Amino acid sequence: MTSKRLIEEIVTRPVDERIAVAESVLKSLNAPYADSDSAWVKIAERRRHDQHEGRIESVPLEAVKESVARRFSS
């Protein structure tokens, strides 16, 4: 089946099926990053847990912006 024919077939399908196809295609494009995405999710979950348990303290966004601005303004 050609790409053109495949697209013609897909666009005739119900919306939920087209969404499933689109999601599958997009996931296949991002496949090389699946391991790193999973690692970042684990890091984020650990940091969220550590913050909730009081092991780390969050920094207000405005303080971070000011710090970055000072660092790069010189």
Buried (B, 14 or more C-beta within 10 A) or exposed (E): EEEEEEEEEEEEEEEEEEEEBEEEEEEEEEEEEEEEEEEEEEEEEEEEEEEEEEEEEEEEEEEEEEEEEEEEEE
